[in-house]
Amino acid sequence: MTRARFDAASRFDEMVATATKYADLWTLTRGRASVDDAAVAAVEALGVPLHLVVLSEDWCIDSLGSLPYLDRSEEHTSELQSH
């Protein structure tokens, strides 16, 4: 995947803003998401930026258990970016 294509993909907040299913639940879960300091340290210890491509839809309830936490993790380290 090219960098331009990665950058053009939706971020978590953009996905939630256009969600037609579970929008309130996505927002609530993201608001409650917390990140363990050890997990952040492990990402930073890799010493390279991680660019994660996420394939999901707003109706996918399985993603609700991970994507809000992934998005919250991005606030704690500049080494992680997902689209």
KATALIN-V181818 format. One record per helix or strand of 2 or more residues. SS is the DSSP state (H for helix, E for strand). FROM is the first residue (numbers start at 1). TO is the last residue. If there is no record, write none. Layout:
# KATALIN-V181818
SS | FROM | TO
SS | FROM | TO
This chain:
# KATALIN-V181818
H | 3 | 8
H | 12 | 17
H | 23 | 32
H | 37 | 45
E | 50 | 52
H | 63 | 65
H | 67 | 74
E | 80 | 82
